[in-house]
């Protein structure tokens, strides 16, 4: 599945994986290209839990996320 990124700066990222028939949503913060790196802030198993995680750890909401266009590496 593709990743979702925020429309404000593109640094907040949610990746979705399907593991054993269940979805895993991983919230991460991507640092500037000069600095490099990725900080995983949490992993949850439902959209409701993802919404709570976003609210507690970031300035963005689910409405601020957009699917990363095909062919663009995060």
N, C-alpha and C positions, 0 to 999 in steps of 0.2 A: 504494500500500500504506500501511497505517497505521504509526505510530511505536510504539516500545516504550519504556517508562519504568521506572525502578526503583521498587520498592514502598516503599523506606525514606524517600525524600524527594521523589521525582519530578523531581529535577534532572538525573540521568544519563539520556540519551536515545539510542536507536538508531533511525535511520531506514533504511528499505530502499527502494532504487530499482532498477528493472529498466532497464538501458541496453544496447542492442544484444544482447538475449537473455541477458545475464549480470546477476547481482545485485550491487549495491554496498551495503555496510553502512557507515553513517556514525555514528561515536560522537561525541556532543557533550555539553557541560555547560551547562545553562541557569542563568543567574544569577537571584537573587531579583528579583521583579517591580519593586521600587523601583530596583534597579540597572539591570536590563534587560540584554539581550545574550545571546549564545550563543558558546561557544568550541568549535570543532570540534577534537577531539583526534586523529582519524585516520579513514581510509577504507580498507576492506579488501574482498576479493572472495570470501571464504568464511566459513562459520560457525566453522571451526577457527581461522582468523586473527582473527576477531572475539573469540573466547574468549581468545586470547593477548593481544590489545589490551586487553580489559577487565581481565585479570589484572595487566597491567603498568601501567595508567594510572588504575585506579579501585578503590574498595573493594567493588565489586559484581561478581557473576558472572551468567552467563546465567540461572541459576535465580531471580535477584532481579528479572528484567525481566518486565513484564506489558504486554499490548497496551493502548494508550490507548483508552478508550471512544469510540465513535462520537459525533461532534458536539462533542468537546472539543478545542479548539485548544491546541497545546503552548505 
